[in-house]
Amino acid sequence: MIEKDIDAIRDTAMEIVDRFVLDGLCPDCTDTNDDTEFQYQDIITDILHSRLSHLTYWYFLKEES
């Protein structure tokens, strides 16, 4: 997976967490020492990266055959 894809995944995770904050599912930790938002973001990023890396790998294998 290329760096551009990883950045897009991080951006997507940030948007998801922002929505969690707006919907009251995650506390707004702006200007605090609370890193809950970052923990949410890291979990989402890890899962998306794992899932999308697998799909990207499968897509390239399919293209080669």
C-alpha positions in Angstrom: 0.0 0.0 0.0 1.4 3.4 -1.0 1.8 6.4 1.3 -1.0 8.3 -0.4 -3.4 5.4 0.5 -2.2 5.4 4.1 -2.8 9.1 4.3 -6.3 8.7 2.9 -7.0 6.0 5.5 -5.9 8.3 8.3 -8.0 11.1 6.9 -11.0 8.8 6.8 -10.4 7.7 10.4 -10.3 11.3 11.5 -13.6 12.1 9.7 -15.2 9.1 11.4 -14.0 10.2 14.8 -15.1 13.7 14.2 -18.6 12.3 13.5 -18.4 10.2 16.7 -17.7 13.5 18.6 -20.6 15.3 16.9 -22.9 12.4 17.7 -21.7 12.3 21.3 -20.2 8.8 21.0 -16.7 10.0 21.8 -15.7 12.9 24.0 -14.3 16.1 22.4 -10.7 16.1 23.6 -9.6 19.3 21.9 -7.1 21.3 24.0 -7.0 18.6 26.7 -4.6 15.9 27.8 -7.2 13.2 27.0 -6.1 11.1 24.1 -9.4 9.2 23.7 -10.0 10.7 20.2 -6.6 9.5 19.1 -7.2 6.0 20.5 -10.4 5.8 18.5 -8.6 7.1 15.4 -5.7 4.6 15.8 -8.1 1.7 16.1 -10.1 2.7 13.1 -6.9 3.4 11.1 -5.5 -0.1 12.0 -8.7 -1.9 11.0 -9.1 0.0 7.7 -5.4 -0.4 6.8 -5.6 -4.1 7.5 -8.8 -4.6 5.5 -7.9 -2.4 2.6 -4.3 -3.7 2.3 -5.8 -7.2 1.8 -8.3 -5.9 -0.8 -5.6 -3.9 -2.6 -3.3 -6.9 -2.7 -6.1 -9.1 -4.0 -6.9 -6.5 -6.7 -3.4 -6.4 -8.0 -3.2 -10.2 -8.1 -6.4 -10.2 -10.1 -5.1 -7.6 -12.5 -1.9 -9.7 -13.2 -3.8 -12.8 -14.2 
